[in-house]
Amino acid sequence: MVDVAVVGAGPCGLAAAIAAQRAGLRAVVFDRGCLVNGIASYPTYMSF
């Protein structure tokens, strides 16, 4: 059984899944591409 479903394997989605697991919850991550694609296609030129 899964406690948390995260949609999107970008930096925020992966951070949310890690935070859920650290809180003792079971998380699953869904993304339209493979998990590696979520990080590899993230634009590094953006600044906030």
C-alpha angles and dihedrals in degrees: 000000000000124000099189131030115197118197112206129034097219122119094282094046093050091046089052092051092049091049091050092051092048087054089056097258127129111239134190124194123214123193134164091235132036117292093254090054092060093063098033093055095046109119109245094191095070119102128188 
